[in-house]
Amino acid sequence: MQITWFGHSAFRLDFADKAVLIDPFFTGNPGFGGSREAAVRGLTHILVTHGHGDHVGDTAAISAETGATVVTNYDLCMWLASQGVKNFSPMNTGGTIDAGGFHVSLVRADHSAGMGDAGVSVPLGSPNGIIVRAPGEPTVYHMGDTDIFGDMALINEIYQPKIGMVPIGDRFTMGARTAAMAVKRFFRFEAVLPCHYGTFPIIDADASAFQAEMAGSTTRVVVPEKGDPVPFGG
């Protein structure tokens, strides 16, 4: 498996004949890095953690452009369908689907979810974390936007993820100290990739505080250059 980070919470997973984007916030993202052309080339699926603009991002446009199937919670799926998305597979917290060659599960996240205009936010289902499991590949857990919570222990017990995408930017998600506590207390990750930082001035600018909090852990902290694929697993 290769994992590419494009800034904020946007990642691409490449494995077997699949190319999967998670939370493709490109347009209007001051922290976007890499090539949009490369990000969408050969895309098969788009997974969205929750209904905030900095995670839904370019989902509708990219799906229309590539034909990629959108997977997210039911309410957000129906809203995206109203925005013109044709290929979608709705689900909800606790559910698992066979996406064709890999499985997607939605798990709990402690956050909010909704979008709107003029200060009026329309709820778009629950916020989620996303588990991706594929034969012969390390299981991936994108936490979405979340605080720490005790049931992370159950997520680890049920899915046994080996790679984690962990929000560390504070204010809207866990900060460095809490994110490191979540990783060390509840999981047995082989590697974690911090995210949801360095995008806007009101969240943490870099991953240095998280790296410091993770000192001494056996879990490898990977801070990739934006747009550069990093190999994981065999």
C-alpha positions in Angstrom: 0.0 0.0 0.0 1.1 3.5 -0.8 -0.3 6.5 1.2 -0.1 10.0 0.0 -1.0 13.1 2.1 -2.2 16.2 0.4 -2.5 18.4 3.4 -5.2 18.9 6.1 -7.0 15.5 6.3 -6.8 14.5 2.7 -5.1 11.2 1.9 -4.9 8.8 -1.0 -4.5 5.1 -0.6 -3.2 3.0 -3.5 -3.4 -0.8 -3.2 -4.1 -3.7 -5.6 -6.1 -2.1 -8.4 -7.8 0.5 -6.1 -7.2 4.2 -5.7 -9.1 5.7 -2.7 -9.3 9.4 -1.7 -10.3 10.3 1.8 -11.6 13.8 2.6 -10.5 15.5 -0.6 -10.3 19.2 0.4 -8.4 20.7 -2.4 -10.2 23.8 -3.7 -9.8 26.7 -1.3 -7.4 24.7 0.9 -4.4 27.0 1.6 -2.5 23.9 2.9 -3.1 21.8 -0.2 0.1 20.3 -1.6 0.9 18.0 -4.5 -0.8 17.6 -7.8 -4.5 17.5 -8.2 -4.1 15.6 -11.4 -2.0 12.9 -9.6 -4.5 12.9 -6.7 -7.5 11.9 -8.9 -5.7 9.8 -11.6 -7.3 6.3 -11.8 -9.5 7.1 -8.8 -12.0 4.3 -7.8 -13.5 5.6 -4.5 -13.9 8.7 -2.4 -14.5 8.2 1.4 -15.7 11.1 3.5 -15.5 11.2 7.3 -18.2 13.9 7.9 -20.1 16.8 6.6 -17.8 19.8 7.0 -16.5 21.7 4.0 -12.9 21.1 4.8 -13.6 17.3 4.5 -16.3 17.1 1.9 -14.2 19.4 -0.2 -14.2 18.5 -3.9 -16.0 15.3 -3.5 -18.9 16.1 -6.0 -16.6 17.5 -8.7 -14.1 14.7 -8.4 -16.7 12.0 -8.5 -18.3 13.6 -11.6 -14.9 13.8 -13.2 -13.7 10.3 -12.5 -16.8 8.2 -11.8 -15.4 7.3 -8.4 -17.9 5.9 -5.9 -18.5 8.0 -2.9 -18.8 6.2 0.5 -20.0 8.1 3.5 -22.9 8.3 6.1 -26.4 8.1 4.7 -27.4 11.7 5.3 -24.3 13.1 3.7 -24.7 10.7 0.8 -28.2 11.9 0.1 -27.1 15.5 0.3 -24.2 14.8 -2.1 -26.7 13.1 -4.4 -28.7 16.4 -4.4 -25.4 18.1 -5.5 -25.2 15.8 -8.5 -23.2 12.8 -7.3 -24.3 9.8 -9.2 -22.2 7.0 -7.8 -22.5 6.5 -4.1 -22.8 3.9 -1.4 -24.4 5.0 1.8 -23.8 3.5 5.2 -23.8 4.6 8.9 -21.9 4.3 12.2 -21.1 0.7 13.0 -21.7 -0.6 9.5 -19.3 -2.3 7.1 -19.6 -2.6 3.3 -17.8 -4.6 0.7 -16.5 -1.9 -1.7 -15.2 -4.5 -4.2 -11.8 -5.7 -3.2 -11.7 -4.0 0.2 -14.0 -3.3 3.1 -15.0 0.1 4.6 -16.4 0.5 8.2 -17.7 3.7 9.8 -16.8 4.1 13.4 -17.6 6.8 16.0 -15.9 10.2 16.2 -16.6 12.9 18.7 -17.2 16.1 16.6 -20.0 17.8 14.7 -21.2 17.7 11.1 -23.1 20.1 9.0 -22.9 22.8 6.3 -24.9 25.8 5.3 -25.0 29.5 4.4 -25.5 32.7 6.3 -24.5 31.0 9.6 -27.3 28.4 9.4 -25.8 24.9 9.5 -27.8 21.9 8.2 -27.0 18.6 10.0 -25.4 16.0 7.6 -25.4 12.9 9.7 -22.9 11.8 12.3 -19.2 12.5 12.2 -17.2 9.3 11.7 -13.8 7.7 11.6 -13.1 5.3 8.7 -11.6 1.9 8.7 -10.2 0.5 5.5 -9.4 -3.2 5.3 -7.9 -4.9 2.2 -6.5 -8.4 1.8 -2.7 -8.5 2.3 -2.6 -4.8 3.3 -2.3 -3.1 6.7 -5.6 -2.0 8.1 -6.0 1.8 8.0 -7.9 3.9 10.5 -8.6 7.6 9.5 -10.0 9.1 12.7 -11.7 12.0 11.0 -12.1 14.9 13.3 -12.4 13.8 16.9 -11.6 14.1 20.5 -10.1 11.2 22.5 -12.8 8.8 23.8 -12.6 5.5 25.8 -14.3 3.4 23.1 -11.2 3.8 21.0 -10.2 0.7 22.9 -13.1 -1.1 21.3 -12.2 0.2 17.8 -8.7 -1.2 18.3 -10.1 -4.6 19.6 -12.5 -5.0 16.7 -10.5 -3.8 13.8 -6.8 -3.9 15.0 -5.7 -1.1 12.7 -2.0 -0.8 12.0 -1.8 2.6 10.4 -3.6 5.7 11.9 -4.4 9.1 10.5 -4.6 11.2 13.6 -5.9 14.8 13.9 -3.6 16.9 16.0 -4.3 20.5 15.3 -6.3 21.4 18.5 -9.2 23.8 18.8 -11.5 21.6 16.5 -9.9 18.2 17.2 -7.5 16.7 19.6 -4.3 18.6 20.2 -0.8 17.1 20.4 -0.9 15.9 24.0 -4.4 14.2 23.7 -3.7 12.8 20.3 -0.5 11.2 21.5 -2.3 9.8 24.6 -5.0 8.3 22.3 -2.4 6.6 20.2 -0.3 5.3 23.1 -3.2 4.2 25.4 -5.7 2.6 23.0 -3.8 1.4 19.9 -1.0 -0.8 18.7 -0.3 1.1 15.5 2.8 0.4 13.5 2.7 3.9 12.1 0.7 7.1 12.5 0.4 10.1 10.1 -0.7 13.3 11.9 -3.2 15.5 10.1 -5.6 18.4 10.4 -2.8 20.9 11.1 -1.0 23.6 9.2 -4.0 24.7 7.2 -5.4 27.7 9.0 -3.8 30.1 11.5 -6.1 29.1 14.3 -4.9 25.5 14.4 -1.4 24.2 15.1 1.1 25.1 12.4 3.1 21.9 12.3 3.5 18.4 13.8 6.4 19.1 16.1 4.5 19.1 19.4 2.9 15.8 18.5 6.2 14.3 17.6 7.6 15.5 20.9 4.6 13.9 22.8 5.2 10.6 20.9 8.9 10.5 21.9 9.7 7.0 23.3 6.8 5.3 21.7 7.3 2.2 19.6 4.8 3.6 17.1 6.5 5.3 14.1 5.4 8.9 13.4 5.4 9.6 9.7 5.2 13.2 8.5 5.3 12.9 4.8 6.0 15.6 2.3 2.7 16.6 0.7 2.1 14.8 -2.6 4.8 12.2 -2.0 3.6 8.6 -1.8 4.9 6.6 1.2 4.9 2.8 1.1 3.5 0.8 4.0 3.2 -3.0 4.6 4.7 -5.7 2.4 
